Amino acid sequence: MNAEFLVGTCFEISGLGLVLAGEVKSGEIAEGSLGRTNKGKKCTVVKIEESNYRVPVAHTKSKVTITVKHITKADVRPWDMIYFE
């Protein structure tokens, strides 16, 4: 499952991780998916929400928020692409 996610905004929630709001440009992203930033930093999807509801998978053209671990706001900027496997 390969996917590309375009970051619109991002913010950190203490104890939860980094929240990325944006759009799945291609493919599917599931909870537990492994991702990589433009700079090569690796992250893991903890939670996906669409329209304020938790969903197990986000599909192409979905506008979602994704909570990830192992990266910080310093690793990602608006308009960055995150690549998921």
Backbone hydrogen bonds in HBPLUS format (Angstrom, degrees):
<---DONOR---> <-ACCEPTOR-->    atom                        ^
c    i                          cat <-CA-CA->   ^        H-A-AA   ^      H-
h    n   atom  resd res      DA  || num        DHA   H-A  angle D-A-AA Bond
n    s   type  num  typ     dist DA aas  dist angle  dist       angle   num
A0003-ALA N   A0084-PHE O   2.96 MM  81  4.99 152.7  2.03 137.8 139.0     1
A0084-PHE N   A0003-ALA O   2.85 MM  81  4.99 167.7  1.87 142.8 147.1     2
A0004-GLU N   A0026-SER O   3.01 MM  22  5.29 150.5  2.10 136.0 140.9     3
A0025-LYS N   A0004-GLU O   2.77 MM  21  5.41 141.4  1.91 143.0 154.5     4
A0005-PHE N   A0082-ILE O   2.87 MM  77  5.07 157.8  1.92 151.5 158.0     5
A0082-ILE N   A0005-PHE O   2.81 MM  77  5.07 161.5  1.84 147.6 153.9     6
A0006-LEU N   A0023-GLU O   2.89 MM  17  5.37 161.6  1.92 163.2 159.6     7
A0023-GLU N   A0006-LEU O   3.10 MM  17  5.37 149.9  2.19 144.9 151.1     8
A0007-VAL N   A0080-ASP O   2.94 MM  73  5.51 175.0  1.94 172.6 173.1     9
A0079-TRP N   A0007-VAL O   2.73 MM  72  5.17 169.6  1.74 149.7 150.5    10
A0008-GLY N   A0021-ALA O   2.66 MM  13  5.54 159.3  1.70 150.8 154.7    11
A0009-THR N   A0021-ALA O   3.12 MM  12  5.27 154.5  2.19 137.6 144.8    12
A0021-ALA N   A0009-THR O   2.89 MM  12  5.27 173.5  1.90 152.3 154.5    13
A0011-PHE N   A0019-VAL O   3.02 MM   8  5.38 150.5  2.11 144.0 153.4    14
A0019-VAL N   A0011-PHE O   2.77 MM   8  5.38 174.5  1.77 164.1 165.4    15
A0013-ILE N   A0017-GLY O   2.94 MM   4  5.54 169.3  1.95 164.9 168.0    16
A0016-LEU N   A0013-ILE O   2.94 MM   3  5.42 160.0  1.98 133.4 138.8    17
A0017-GLY N   A0013-ILE O   3.05 MM   4  5.54 168.6  2.06 155.5 156.8    18
A0018-LEU N   A0068-VAL O   3.04 MM  50  5.36 153.4  2.11 159.9 159.8    19
A0068-VAL N   A0018-LEU O   2.83 MM  50  5.36 162.8  1.86 155.7 160.4    20
A0020-LEU N   A0066-ILE O   2.78 MM  46  5.11 168.8  1.80 147.9 151.4    21
A0066-ILE N   A0020-LEU O   2.76 MM  46  5.11 158.6  1.81 147.0 153.4    22
A0022-GLY N   A0064-VAL O   2.99 MM  42  5.78 164.9  2.02 169.6 174.6    23
A0064-VAL N   A0022-GLY O   2.93 MM  42  5.78 140.5  2.09 151.0 162.5    24
A0024-VAL N   A0062-SER O   2.95 MM  38  5.46 160.2  1.99 154.6 159.8    25
A0061-LYS N   A0024-VAL O   2.70 MM  37  5.28 154.1  1.76 162.9 159.6    26
A0029-ILE N   A0058-ALA O   2.90 MM  29  5.17 156.3  1.96 145.8 153.8    27
A0058-ALA N   A0029-ILE O   2.77 MM  29  5.17 159.0  1.81 151.3 158.7    28
A0033-SER N   A0030-ALA O   2.96 MM   3  5.47 155.7  2.01 138.4 138.9    29
A0031-GLU N   A0056-PRO O   3.19 MM  25  5.87 148.3  2.29 153.9 156.9    30
A0032-GLY N   A0045-VAL O   2.88 MM  13  4.98 153.8  1.94 127.7 136.4    31
A0045-VAL N   A0033-SER O   2.96 MM  12  5.39 162.5  1.99 155.5 161.2    32
A0085-GLU N   A0034-LEU O   2.91 MM  51  5.73 160.6  1.95 168.6 175.0    33
A0035-GLY N   A0043-CYS O   2.80 MM   8  5.03 169.2  1.81 143.3 145.9    34
A0043-CYS N   A0035-GLY O   3.00 MM   8  5.03 152.8  2.07 126.9 129.6    35
A0036-ARG N   A0083-TYR O   2.80 MM  47  5.26 134.1  2.01 139.2 154.1    36
A0083-TYR N   A0036-ARG O   2.97 MM  47  5.26 170.8  1.98 154.8 153.4    37
A0037-THR N   A0041-LYS O   2.85 MM   4  5.24 154.5  1.92 144.5 152.8    38
A0040-GLY N   A0037-THR O   2.97 MM   3  5.07 163.3  2.00 108.2 112.7    39
A0044-THR N   A0069-LYS O   3.29 MM  25  5.39 150.6  2.38 133.5 140.8    40
A0069-LYS N   A0044-THR O   2.99 MM  25  5.39 150.0  2.09 144.5 153.5    41
A0046-VAL N   A0067-THR O   2.71 MM  21  5.44 173.2  1.71 158.1 159.6    42
A0047-LYS N   A0067-THR O   3.36 MM  20  5.07 157.3  2.41 130.1 133.1    43
A0067-THR N   A0047-LYS O   2.81 MM  20  5.07 166.5  1.83 149.3 154.1    44
A0055-VAL N   A0048-ILE O   2.93 MM   7  5.66 161.7  1.96 141.3 146.1    45
A0049-GLU N   A0065-THR O   2.87 MM  16  5.24 159.4  1.91 156.2 161.5    46
A0065-THR N   A0049-GLU O   2.89 MM  16  5.24 157.8  1.94 149.3 156.5    47
A0050-GLU N   A0053-TYR O   2.83 MM   3  5.35 158.2  1.88 153.4 153.3    48
A0053-TYR N   A0050-GLU O   3.07 MM   3  5.35 156.3  2.13 110.1 117.5    49
A0062-SER N   A0059-HIS O   2.95 MM   3  5.57 149.9  2.05 145.5 146.3    50
A0075-ASP N   A0072-THR O   2.90 MM   3  5.42 154.3  1.96 114.2 122.2    51
A0076-VAL N   A0073-LYS O   3.31 MM   3  5.45 155.9  2.37 104.2 110.9    52
A0080-ASP N   A0077-ARG O   3.05 MM   3  5.65 150.2  2.14 142.2 141.7    53
